[in-house]
Structures are given as C-alpha cells and as structure tokens.
C-alpha cells in the first residue's frame, strides 16, 4: 500500500470512480460498455443486455425518521430502473440485498418489501433474488437491475453532437425542496415532539423526494414517436452535475436557457418559503430521476407536443463549456454546484 494519503474529498465521487476504474479493461468480448455510463452493456448476440447496481444507506441516502419503509422500498427499485431507462432500455429482472440490524422487526421488513413489490408491478420487472445479512447498525439496501435493448437503439452519454437539442423530462428541483421541507419539520419535531408536521401545500415536492418515478413512460413514448436520443443520462445528481457528465463524455458543451427550465409551481412556492433559489434547486438539487437527453433537430416535430418533455437548450461545439442564459439576457457558467454569477 502506498504511504501517500489522498483524501477522497479531493477527488469527489466522479474523480474517484475514474481513478479506480483505470486498471480495469474489458477482457470479455461480450462486454460492450463497462464503467462510465448509467449501465453496463453486454452483447447477447441478438440484442444488448443492460446491468446496473446501486446502494442506499441509512443516514446517507435516507432518514427513517421521515421516510416510510414502503416508500423506501419503492424508491430503491425506481432509482435503478431509471438507469436502464437512461440507456433507452427495458428492465426485466431485479435483485435486492439487505443488511439489517436487530432494531428492525419482521413486519418492518415486510413493509419495505411491499414497496419493492409495488415498484416491480409498476415497472413490470421480476424480483429474482438477492441476499440478506445482519448489520451492526442501520439499514443497507443494494439493488441490481438487468434489462435489454435493441442493438440499434442503445443510447450512451458519449454521443451528443453539436446543434442537437437538449431536453429534459418532467420538472426539476422538487425532490431537493421536498427534502428541505422534511428536514425542517424533523427539526421542529425534535425541538417539540408535540408539534405536528406542517406539510400542507407541499404534497408534490415531498412526494417527489419520497416516491420518485423512473421515466419509463417517456422511453415508451419516444419509441412510439420513432425518436432515438443521440445521448442520455438520468438526473440523479442534479442537472448541472449530470449535464457536465454528459458534456465530458461527448466532448461537447451546452447552452441552457433559464426561461425553459421546467419548474413546478409548488417548487417555486417551497423555494420562496425556504428562501432558496428555485433555479439553483433545479440545477443542483439532485434526486429528480428525470431524463436528460439530446435529439437531432430533425426530430423536434416528433417531440414538440409531448407535455412531458421540455427543450431547455442546445449542444455546442465548445467542449465541457456549459452556459446558462438568464432571463435578464446575461450569461453565466454552470458548475456542478449550480451556477455562479460572473
């Protein structure tokens, strides 16, 4: 082991992944795409297989003081299905592994699995296995999903082209603000256990945090419209961060228009209440699990009337230069922390 110590924080999540993946070159001819996209791609001769995995850790990814176990089970499946959607694929099978401490009862685990079952039914996937282990503290959930995609329809992060249109599904920022509302009410409760949570008017943003939906509906609709995105990624880390990942993979830049960012009215209201910027929440909030994708300009007429899709900008030939055009007319660079006034 090297005596040199490098702090993980100095690299960040994506930098650490890049560093750890360097020694691993694909040895199997069936491995089409390994580390570096939303899912691995495996050659099954007539089609591609897609494989993804994710971890959810108590105290890191969820707080059981306000996260119902049934919702948690549903979210654990949905966030992984989202990775298959980002490859333009169709999920088929999932495995779920748990590490559980003795503070959880059988009934509690059954509640978690009720949410898993609901998600499996909604996304039409089969639970085919997993593992169960004890934990010294807390709850750990590990989910893997296997899916398939036609060879001619697989979509990577690395194939966006200059002048492609930049699109997102749904709306942005709600999940982050839902988390802020839940955290606020938790602190109020801890200060005074007799106080009831004040969630009136925040049902949408809270739901977006507790029960996100993978956008398989849009994948099916794009297929029906005859549209294959040129590049795609799911929005787990926030529009700014994930757009930078797509830009880096494709060696392109992007222009984003503030006025085109889809932000729900309740997201605006929650941001105002919390004295936060709804635009910054949309750019950097994370956990929306919407799809960010690019399409050729020739496909615009096929998507323009879909209310689930917003065209927020376009791809440029300036590698990794991401710019936000403000309503005021000025332009500012987008970073992984949101946007910074120049």
C-alpha positions in Angstrom: 0.0 0.0 0.0 1.3 3.5 -0.9 2.3 5.7 2.0 0.8 8.7 0.2 -2.7 9.6 1.5 -5.1 11.3 -0.8 -8.4 12.5 0.7 -11.4 11.2 -1.1 -13.0 14.6 -0.9 -10.1 16.0 -3.1 -11.3 13.8 -6.0 -15.0 13.7 -5.5 -17.4 10.9 -6.5 -16.7 11.0 -10.2 -13.0 11.6 -9.8 -12.7 8.6 -7.5 -14.7 6.4 -10.0 -12.4 7.5 -12.8 -9.3 6.7 -10.7 -10.5 3.3 -9.5 -11.7 2.2 -13.0 -8.4 2.9 -14.8 -6.9 -0.6 -14.3 -10.0 -2.4 -15.4 -10.0 -3.0 -19.2 -12.8 -5.3 -20.6 -11.4 -8.8 -21.1 -14.6 -10.5 -22.3 -15.7 -9.9 -25.9 -19.2 -9.8 -24.6 -18.5 -6.6 -22.6 -19.5 -3.7 -24.9 -19.5 -1.0 -22.3 -18.2 -1.1 -18.8 -17.7 1.6 -16.2 -18.7 5.1 -17.2 -22.3 5.1 -18.2 -25.7 4.6 -16.5 -25.5 0.8 -17.1 -23.0 -1.7 -18.4 -23.8 -3.1 -21.9 -23.3 -6.8 -22.6 -23.6 -8.4 -26.0 -26.3 -11.1 -26.1 -25.9 -11.7 -29.8 -29.3 -10.6 -31.0 -29.6 -7.7 -28.5 -27.7 -6.0 -25.7 -28.1 -6.8 -22.0 -28.0 -3.9 -19.6 -26.8 -4.2 -16.0 -26.8 -1.6 -13.2 -26.5 -1.6 -9.4 -26.9 0.9 -6.6 -26.6 1.3 -2.9 -28.9 3.1 -0.4 -27.5 3.6 3.0 -29.4 4.7 6.1 -28.1 8.1 7.3 -26.6 8.8 3.9 -29.3 8.3 1.4 -32.4 8.2 3.6 -33.6 9.2 7.0 -36.1 6.8 8.5 -37.4 9.4 10.9 -39.5 10.7 8.0 -39.1 8.1 5.2 -41.8 5.4 5.3 -40.4 2.0 4.7 -42.9 1.2 1.9 -41.9 4.4 0.0 -38.2 3.5 0.6 -38.7 0.1 -1.0 -40.4 1.7 -4.0 -37.6 4.3 -4.4 -34.9 1.6 -4.2 -36.3 0.0 -7.3 -37.3 3.1 -9.1 -33.8 4.8 -9.0 -32.2 1.7 -10.5 -34.9 1.4 -13.2 -34.0 5.0 -14.1 -30.5 3.9 -15.1 -31.9 1.3 -17.5 -34.2 4.0 -18.9 -31.2 6.2 -19.5 -29.8 3.6 -21.8 -33.1 3.6 -23.7 -33.6 0.0 -22.4 -36.4 -2.0 -21.0 -35.9 -3.5 -17.5 -36.6 -7.2 -16.9 -35.3 -8.5 -13.6 -34.1 -7.1 -10.3 -32.2 -8.5 -7.3 -32.4 -6.9 -3.8 -29.9 -7.4 -1.0 -30.3 -6.1 2.5 -28.2 -5.7 5.6 -30.5 -5.2 8.6 -29.9 -4.5 12.3 -31.9 -6.1 15.1 -33.9 -2.9 15.6 -36.0 -3.9 12.6 -38.9 -6.3 13.0 -40.1 -8.9 10.5 -43.2 -6.6 10.0 -40.9 -3.7 9.2 -39.0 -5.6 6.5 -42.3 -6.9 5.1 -43.4 -3.2 4.8 -40.2 -2.4 2.9 -40.9 -5.4 0.5 -44.4 -4.2 0.0 -42.9 -1.1 -1.6 -40.5 -3.2 -3.6 -43.4 -5.3 -4.9 -45.4 -2.2 -5.8 -42.5 -0.9 -7.9 -41.9 -4.2 -9.5 -45.5 -4.3 -10.6 -45.5 -0.7 -11.8 -42.3 -1.1 -13.9 -43.1 -4.7 -15.0 -40.0 -6.3 -13.6 -39.4 -9.6 -11.7 -37.6 -9.9 -8.3 -35.4 -12.9 -9.0 -33.0 -13.0 -6.0 -30.7 -11.2 -3.6 -29.0 -11.6 -0.2 -29.8 -11.0 3.4 -27.2 -10.1 6.1 -27.1 -8.7 9.5 -25.9 -5.2 10.2 -24.3 -3.7 13.3 -26.3 -0.5 12.8 -28.9 0.7 10.4 -30.2 -0.5 7.1 -28.4 -1.0 3.8 -30.2 -1.8 0.5 -28.4 -3.0 -2.6 -30.3 -3.3 -5.9 -29.2 -4.6 -9.2 -31.4 -4.4 -12.4 -31.0 -6.4 -15.7 -32.6 -5.1 -18.8 -32.4 -5.3 -22.6 -32.2 -3.0 -25.6 -32.1 -3.5 -29.3 -28.6 -3.1 -30.6 -29.6 -0.2 -32.9 -31.4 1.6 -30.1 -28.9 1.7 -27.2 -28.1 5.3 -26.1 -24.9 6.3 -24.4 -23.8 9.5 -22.7 -21.0 9.9 -25.2 -22.8 10.5 -28.5 -24.3 14.0 -28.3 -23.5 16.2 -31.3 -23.2 20.0 -31.7 -26.6 21.6 -32.6 -28.5 18.7 -31.0 -31.5 19.9 -28.9 -31.1 19.5 -25.1 -34.2 18.0 -23.5 -35.4 17.0 -20.0 -38.5 15.1 -18.9 -40.9 16.3 -16.2 -39.8 19.1 -13.9 -36.7 19.9 -11.8 -35.8 20.8 -8.3 -38.9 19.4 -6.5 -37.2 16.4 -4.9 -34.5 18.6 -3.3 -37.0 21.1 -1.9 -39.1 18.2 -0.6 -36.1 17.0 1.3 -35.6 20.5 2.7 -39.2 20.6 3.9 -38.9 17.2 5.5 -35.6 18.2 7.2 -37.2 21.4 8.5 -40.2 19.6 10.0 -37.9 17.0 11.6 -36.0 19.7 13.4 -39.3 21.3 14.6 -40.4 17.9 15.9 -37.1 17.3 17.7 -37.4 20.6 19.4 -41.1 20.0 20.3 -42.4 16.4 19.9 -46.0 17.7 20.4 -45.8 19.7 17.1 -47.4 18.2 14.1 -45.6 18.3 10.7 -46.7 21.3 8.6 -46.7 19.7 5.1 -49.9 21.4 3.8 -49.3 22.7 0.3 -46.1 20.7 0.0 -47.5 17.3 -1.0 -46.0 17.4 -4.5 -42.4 18.2 -3.5 -42.5 15.8 -0.6 -43.8 13.0 -2.9 -41.0 13.7 -5.4 -38.5 13.1 -2.6 -40.1 10.0 -1.0 -41.5 8.3 -4.1 -39.7 9.2 -7.3 -40.8 7.6 -10.6 -38.4 6.3 -13.3 -39.4 7.8 -16.6 -40.1 4.5 -18.5 -43.3 6.2 -19.8 -41.2 8.6 -21.8 -39.0 5.8 -23.1 -42.1 4.1 -24.5 -43.4 7.3 -25.9 -40.1 8.2 -27.7 -40.1 4.7 -29.2 -43.7 5.2 -30.4 -42.7 8.6 -31.9 -39.7 7.0 -33.7 -37.2 9.0 -31.8 -33.8 7.6 -30.6 -32.0 10.2 -28.5 -28.4 10.8 -29.5 -27.3 10.8 -25.9 -28.9 10.4 -22.5 -28.3 10.3 -18.7 -30.7 10.2 -15.7 -30.8 13.1 -13.3 -29.7 11.7 -10.0 -27.1 14.3 -9.0 -28.7 17.4 -10.4 -29.0 18.9 -13.9 -25.7 20.8 -13.6 -23.6 17.9 -12.5 -25.2 15.4 -14.9 -25.1 17.8 -17.8 -21.4 18.2 -17.1 -21.0 14.4 -17.1 -22.8 14.1 -20.5 -20.8 17.0 -21.9 -17.5 15.4 -20.7 -18.4 12.0 -22.2 -19.5 13.5 -25.5 -16.7 16.2 -25.6 -19.3 18.9 -26.3 -20.7 21.9 -24.5 -24.2 23.2 -24.0 -26.3 26.4 -23.8 -29.2 26.2 -21.3 -32.0 28.8 -21.2 -33.3 29.7 -17.7 -36.7 30.5 -19.0 -37.0 27.0 -20.4 -36.2 25.2 -17.2 -39.3 23.2 -16.2 -40.1 24.1 -12.5 -43.4 23.2 -10.9 -45.4 26.0 -9.2 -45.2 24.2 -5.8 -41.4 24.0 -6.2 -41.4 27.8 -6.7 -43.6 28.3 -3.6 -41.4 25.9 -1.4 -38.2 27.7 -2.6 -39.7 31.1 -1.7 -40.8 29.8 1.8 -37.3 28.4 2.4 -35.5 31.5 1.0 -33.9 29.4 -1.7 -33.4 29.9 -5.4 -35.7 27.7 -7.4 -33.3 27.9 -10.4 -30.4 26.7 -8.2 -32.6 23.9 -6.9 -33.4 22.9 -10.4 -29.8 23.0 -11.5 -28.1 21.4 -8.5 -30.8 19.8 -6.3 -30.5 16.2 -7.4 -32.7 13.1 -7.0 -35.2 14.2 -9.6 -34.6 11.0 -11.6 -35.8 12.7 -14.7 -34.1 12.0 -18.0 -31.7 14.5 -19.7 -31.2 13.7 -23.4 -30.3 15.1 -26.7 -32.1 14.7 -30.0 -31.4 15.8 -33.6 -33.1 19.0 -34.7 -34.9 16.9 -37.3 -36.7 15.1 -34.6 -38.1 18.3 -32.9 -41.5 18.0 -34.6 -41.9 14.5 -33.1 -41.5 15.6 -29.5 -42.7 19.3 -29.5 -46.2 18.4 -28.5 -45.3 16.0 -25.7 -46.1 17.8 -22.4 -43.6 15.5 -20.5 -40.6 16.9 -22.5 -39.1 20.3 -22.4 -36.4 21.6 -24.7 -34.1 23.6 -22.4 -31.2 24.4 -24.8 -28.8 23.0 -27.3 -25.5 21.3 -27.7 -22.4 23.4 -28.7 -19.0 22.6 -30.1 -17.2 24.1 -27.0 -16.1 21.0 -25.0 -17.4 21.0 -21.4 -18.4 24.7 -21.6 -21.9 24.8 -20.0 -23.6 28.2 -20.1 -26.9 29.4 -18.6 -28.6 32.2 -20.4 -30.5 34.2 -17.8 -33.9 35.8 -18.4 -32.1 39.2 -18.0 -30.1 38.4 -21.1 -26.7 37.9 -19.3 -24.9 34.5 -19.5 -23.2 32.7 -16.6 -21.2 29.4 -16.4 -22.9 26.4 -14.9 -20.9 24.4 -12.5 -21.6 21.2 -10.5 -22.6 23.4 -7.6 -25.3 25.2 -9.6 -24.5 28.5 -11.3 -22.2 31.3 -10.3 -22.8 34.9 -11.1 -19.9 36.2 -13.2 
